[in-house]
Structures are given as C-alpha cells and as structure tokens.
Amino acid sequence: MRRAAPWIALGVFAVIVPFMFGSFRVGQFTLVLAYAVAVLGLNVLVGYSGQISLGHGAFFAVGAYTTAILAGKHGWPLLATVPLAGLLAGIAGFLVGLPALRVRGLYLALLTLGLAVAVPPIIKRAEGLTGGSQGINVAGPEPPSFLSSLASDQYTYLLTLVIAVPLFILIANMLRTRVGRALITIRDNEIVAKSMGVNLAAYKTGAFALSAGYAGIGGALYVFTVGFVSPESFTVTVSISFLAAVVVGGLATVIGPVFGALFIVLVPEYAADVDDALAGVIYGAVLIVVMYVERGGIVGFGRRILEWVKRNRGGSMQRRSSMATVIALVVAAALVAVGCGRGDNGGGSNAPGVTDTSIKLGTTFPLSGPASAYATISRASTAYFKMINAKGGVNGRKISYIVRDDGYDPARAVQNARRLITQDKVFALFNPLGTPPNLAIWDYVNQQKVPQLFVATGASDWGKDIKKHPWTIGWQPDYVTEASAFGEYLKKVKPGAKVAVLYQNDGFGKDLLGGFQKEIEGSNIKIVAKQSYEVTDPTVSPQVVKLAKSGADTFLDIATPKPTAQAIGTVAKIGTWKPLHLISNVSASKSLVFKPVGLAAAKGIVSNTYIKDPESSQYTNDAAMKQYKAQLKKYAPRLDPNEPFNVYGWAVAETMVRTLQQAGKDLTRDDVMKAARSLDLNIGLLLPGIKIKTSETDGYPIQSVAIQKFDGQNWKVLGGIFNSQEQ
C-alpha cells in the first residue's frame, strides 16, 4: 500500500483537475500532459539508453503537423491521427538513429541540434502541405452527446489523460523487462552490454524510434489543446526545454517527466507575473537553483525526503505517516482546486470584464523575443489609458489594461488568450501584435465571442472574411496597401527599376511581396532577385550580399526592425551597391533602426507612413502632437516621445477609447463590435487626409499611406496620400 500511495494521490489529483480548476488552468494541465509524453520519450533515450538529443522538438513537430494536416485539412477525426503521428515520428527517429550509431556524446548532441534547427525552415517552405508561415488552425475535440455535460476543455483534458496514462504504464513495465535492462546496461557500459550479447545497433535505433514516437504522440496531443501549429511553435527552444524538463523532473525516472513538464509550463508564466522584462532571467535562475540544490531533479528531492522520513520514523508510525501524507496531498489539491475553481463570468449584470466603474482590456504582446522592439507600443497605449482614467475614464469607467508576454510564440499567445478570457475575464482583446500569434488565437477568440480589436499587424487576413471572423478587426494599413504604394511610387520615379527583394518568410513578408508583384504587373519594373530570412536567423547579411550581386538598382526590404538595421548596415559596408532602398513602415524607426547603424547609412531610404512624424518641424505646433508629447512625458516618462512606435501606441489607444465611447454606457461585446464596424474618425496623430473608416463590409480601418524619405536627420513626406480604395 505504501508504494501505491503516491500513485493513488497523483491519480486522484489528475482526475479532479478538470472539475475544480478554471478553463485556463485545465488547458495548462492538458499542455503539461502533452509535454510529459514527449519528455518521457526523451527520458527513455537520455536517461535509460544514455544517448543525448537536442532535436526532439523536431519529432514533436512531425507529430503535431501530422495531426494538424490530417484533421485540419482532410477532416480526419483527431483521435485517428494520434497513432499515425506516433508512427511517422517513430520512423523519423529510426532514420536519425542510424547515423547516430556512429557518433556519441557531444557529436550526437550537435547532430540532433542540426535537426531541430532545420525543421522550422523546412516546414515554411513546404507551404502547400503545412500552410507555411500562416500555419494551420485545428478545431479542438468536442465531447460526444453522452458526455455533453462536460465543457470542451474538460473533455480535451480527460481525453489527453486517457491517452497519456497507458503510455506511462507501458514504459514503466518495459523498463522491468529484458529490454529495459539491456538499455540500462548500454547506458552504463557498452562493452559489457556487447559481451552479454546485447545487439547495440538494434537497441540504440529502437530507443531512438520509441523516443521519437512518444514525442510525435505528444505533438498530436499538443494540437488537441493549442489548436494551431506554425513553424514558430517548434523552434530549437522547444528541444532545449524538453531536455531541461528531463533533468529537472528526474533523469531515468518514469514520473519525472510529469514534474519536468509542469516546470517548463508553469515556471515561465509565474516568472512573467513577477516581471515581464526579467521573465527569462527569473526562469533561468530558478533552473540553476533547482539543479544546484538537487541534481537528481524533483523526483530525486522527493526521494531524499522519503529517506529522511524513514530514518526518523519507523514501524506503524511510518505507515500511518505515509497514509497521512497521501490524504493530505489529496485534500490540499482539492482545496487549491476549489480556490482556483471554474467560477463565473464575474461581471454581475454587466458584460464580462465590465463593472459600473471599470473596463478590463487585455492583450498578448512580444515583450521579449525576436519582435520585442515593438513592446514599447503596449507601454504607450498603457500611458494613454492612464491619461483617460485621470480624466474620469470612459462613460465613468476606468480602463484596466493587462499585457501578457508571448515572446512572438503562437503557442504562448494561445495560452495568454485563454488566460485573459477565462481567468482574467477581460472584456476584449486590444491590439495583440503579430500575424502568427493573431492567427493562432482568432478562431478561439471568435468561438468565445470576445472582441479582438485593432490587431497590430498589417496582414490582409483581418478584413478578408468578416462573416467567418466577425469578432476580429485590424487597424493599420494592410501590407498590400503598403506594397501598392511602393509600386505606384516606383512607376513615377523609376519606371524601369530592377528590384532585389529581402522578405521575412511568413505572412508579413509574403503578403507585402505578393501585393508588390501584383502592383507592378504589366509595367517595366522587374524583380531580378529574391532572398528570404527566418525570424530566428541571427543575421540577414548573407542574403543582402547575394542580392547586391544581382545587378538590382532598387532594394525592397520587407523586414522587422532588427533585420532591417542589419540590412542597412550591410549595404553600407558593401559600399559599391547604391540601390534605392525601400523599407516597410513597421521598421521606419529612427531611434530603433537607423541610429544603431548610423544615420548617414540610412540617408535616402524610402518608406511609407500614415502617422505624423514626432520629430518633424512641420508638427512642432500641431495641437495633437503637443498634447501627445506632454501627456506621454507625464504618464510614461521613460518612453521616447520621438519614437514612431509610441505615436502608434497612442493613436491606436485613442481609437479604442473612442470606440468604447461610441458603444455607449450600457456596454456589451456586441455593441463594441457594432461600434468598431461603423467608425468614421479623425485621429489627431494620423496624417491630414487619413482617417479611420469601417463598415459592416469593410474591415480595413486605415487604407491610406504617404510615401516618405529619410534625409539623414528626419523623415520628409513626398507628395500626397495614396488610397488603396481608389486604385
């Protein structure tokens, strides 16, 4: 009974989770189960057979995409995809295991690391099959009619649990057999294993295949809860996190992967709650402390506690203590669960997130990661809301704005959206940033009928099909409008341009490039070379060097701030290539992009804009600009008022406030969407002649831009306003 006690406690806790915790926490625990299955497979490889792998994120991706493609594109039942996901990942693992027979240790780690690095770009390039950078949305499992009393999150969790438990039992039993003993012998001493007649090649490749198969099943279960896959979800960070989970949970233990998975899911979240800016530092510090205090991981620490109990307690007292511990664990779990219960909407007679004195908004934003340069936008919006609150709020309600970090990772964005909606109970999502994160969450958000307002991305998706996603709307000009403006500009100033294109290999880059190609059709403007880059690439210099050799006289640079700065610096270093350099407005920042490489290198660059330049002398006495600078200094003194991203944050927040005002005092989600789809606003920080206008059939609030050129010190607007509706 003593040996069974911990398992009984764990089993009771696992079963009560979906009935006592809120939807967000249930989703997290479902993700823990998916990760635990993958980590268990890796533990078989690393802990029991002694082979190290830094590439299990790749096998995880194989399983996830198998399920996403079959269920999302071909209508397979989700459950039917799970065995195939494990099989395909297992075959991939077997194939990787063959060359792995010739290497070990550090060399094997590097081999598998290469696999993890290679998979995301491969996924992007197989666009016809995988959806490329746009990813694939998959509807989650729904309970059958005889389980209709279960919510979808409860059913998904229980379904995942039913799949995961037998997989753990299978490994636990296998390790007690000849196979398990052979693997452990190989880990400890290959020479001894060989002398005992163990077939090293068969067992090593078999361990790789089994381990990868488990990772593939984990990937399939991941799709159950996240409902979206994209290349950004399977970076090398996933593989490293899995290895960390193996060590933290307890190397060469069956239950350790559960604790390791809990660690990699929950610790980053709580670290972000302490300080978003230092979340990575806190997570790393906790990992270091855990390893320093107990190298045997969490399971090793538990064993030490049990050994201490045995030394200090004996006989029947020990048995009573063991049972008491079980009872205490179950009771404590139940009490914690009740404390975090499923709850209600928390809004009384008002809409969720709305009280008589407050409105709660939320967003998911890249405060860290490759797109963290945009973090200042959310801070500027926060400052605007503080100003509005100081004036009494909106119709007597003050705005509370919750910003959660997603690191530009779609999976984290999904978790953030669920937490904001089900736990924080926000009224609406406001200005979430990035095409992949927004695509990942918009199906879920629309299913929940929560407004997803003024998303911070120019992808054309947000206005294409209003009927399918009625709760989502963009704000800034779409990338096709940008591209069309560039095409029209070149037709006037360089009608025979030979264009070299650098583009981000995702929805942003392909949307703008596609719009540009369409705009120049039938003209003498030709694209002579194209190079793409990944968000995770450390530099774009190699791509720019190749483009410089193409003979192009124009350089269309479709990139975010960091790679744009790298491209400008590379062009300057080349020296002999002097193209007309066009950059997207998402990177038209003097302080974040031009200053790091030198203003002289940026002289002559052409971009487009729809907001007033805060450094232009033309707007020194502009009433809206003067108010913006004065109030930003008052409510966010650390922010740079001359940074265009802060102007953006201020202007989009003003749009949000005026939409709330237009929705009326008796605020509902339906009313705010009606207001968002019937806007006719003049926002003071937008260029003269550009306004925000929407309708039930027009989901693009801003469809006008102006071409601007950098003179070495400031931007200068060239000509009039380009309106894509008039083309």
C-alpha positions, 0 to 999 in steps of 0.5 A: 500500500505504501508504494501505491500511495503516491500513485493513488494521490497523483491519480486522484489529483489528475482526475479532479483537475478538470472539475475544480480548476478554471478553463485556463488552468485545465488547458495548462494541465492538458499542455503539461500532459502533452509535454510529459509524453514527449519528455518521457520519450526523451527520458527513455533515450537520455536517461535509460539508453544514455544517448543525448538529443537536442532535436526532439522538438523536431519529432514533436513537430512531425507529430503535431503537423501530422495531426494538424494536416490530417484533421485540419485539412482532410477532416480526419477525426483527431483521435485517428491521427494520434497513432499515425503521428506516433508512427511517422515520428517513430520512423523519423527517429529510426532514420536519425538513429542510424547515423547516430550509431556512429557518433556519441556524446557531444557529436550526437548532441550537435547532430540532433541540434542540426535537426531541430534547427532545420525543421522550422525552415523546412516546414515554411517552405513546404507551404502547400502541405503545412500552410507555411508561415500562416500555419494551420488552425485545428478545431479542438475535440468536442465531447460526444452527446453522452458526455455533453455535460462536460465543457470542451476543455474538460473533455480535451483534458480527460481525453489527453489523460486517457491517452497519456496514462497507458503510455506511462504504464507501458514504459514503466513495465518495459523498463522491468523487462529484458529490454529495459535492462539491456538499455540500462546496461548500454547506458552504463557500459557498452562493452559489457552490454556487447559481451552479454550479447546485447545487439547495440545497433538494434537497441540504440535505433529502437530507443531512438524510434520509441523516443521519437514516437512518444514525442510525435504522440505528444505533438498530436496531443499538443494540437488537441489543446493549442489548436494551431501549429506554425513553424514558430511553435517548434523552434530549437527552444522547444528541444532545449526545454524538453531536455531541461524538463528531463533533468529537472523532473528526474533523469531515468525516472518514469514520473519525472517527466510529469514534474519536468513538464509542469516546470517548463509550463508553469515556471515561465508564466509565474516568472512573467507575473513577477516581471515581464522584462526579467521573465527569462532571467527569473526562469533561468535562475530558478533552473540553476537553483533547482539543479544546484540544490538537487541534481537528481531533479524533483523526483530525486528531492522527493526521494531524499525526503522519503529517506529522511522520513524513514530514518526518523520514523519507523514501524506503524508510525511510518505507515500511518505517516505515509497514509497521512501524507497521501490524504493530505496531498489529496485534500490540499489539491482539492482545496487549491482546486476549489480556490482556483475553481471554474467560477463565473463570468464575474461581471454581475449584470454587466458584460464580462470584464465590465463593472459600473466603474471599470473596463478590463482590456487585455492583450498578448504582446512580444515583450521579449523575443525576436519582435520585442522592439515593438513592446514599447507600443503596449507601454504607450497605449498603457500611458494613454489609458492612464491619461483617460482614467485621470480624466474620469475614464470612459462613460465613468469607467476606468480602463484596466489594461493587462499585457501578457508576454508571448515572446512572438510564440503562437503557442504562448499567445494561445495560452495568454488568450485563454488566460485573459478570457477565462481567468482574467475575464477581460472584456476584449482583446486590444491590439495583440501584435503579430500575424502568427500569434493573431492567427493562432488565437482568432478562431478561439477568440471568435468561438468565445465571442470576445472582441479582438480589436485593432490587431497590430499587424498589417496582414490582409487576413483581418478584413478578408472574411468578416462573416467567418471572423466577425469578432476580429478587426485590424487597424493599420494599413494592410501590407498590400496597401503598403506594397501598392504604394511602393509600386505606384511610387516606383512607376513615377520615379523609376519606371524601369527599376530592377528590384532585389527583394529581402522578405521575412518568410511568413505572412508579413513578408509574403503578403507585402511581396505578393501585393508588390508583384501584383502592383507592378504587373504589366509595367517595366519594373522587374524583380531580378532577385529574391532572398528570404530570412527566418525570424530566428536567423541571427543575421540577414547579411548573407542574403543582402550580399547575394542580392547586391550581386544581382545587378538590382538598382532598387532594394525592397526590404520587407523586414522587422526592425532588427533585420532591417538595421542589419540590412542597412548596415550591410549595404553600407559596408558593401559600399559599391551597391547604391540601390534605392532602398525601400523599407516597410513602415513597421521598421521606419524607426529612427531611434530603433533602426537607423541610429544603431547603424548610423544615420548617414547609412540610412540617408535616402531610404524610402518608406511609407507612413500614415502617422505624423512624424514626432520629430518633424518641424512641420508638427512642432505646433500641431495641437495633437502632437503637443498634447501627445508629447506632454501627456506621454512625458507625464504618464510614461516618462521613460518612453521616447516621445520621438519614437514612431512606435509610441505615436502608434501606441497612442493613436491606436489607444485613442481609437479604442477609447473612442470606440468604447465611447461610441458603444455607449454606457450600457456596454456589451461585446456586441455593441463594441463590435457594432461600434468598431464596424461603423467608425468614421474618425479623425485621429489627431496623430494620423496624417491630414487626409487619413482617417479611420473608416469601417463598415459592416463590409469593410474591415480595413480601418486605415487604407491610406499611406504617404510615401516618405524619405529619410534625409539623414536627420528626419523623415520628409513626406513626398507628395500626397496620400495614396488610397488603396480604395481608389486604385 
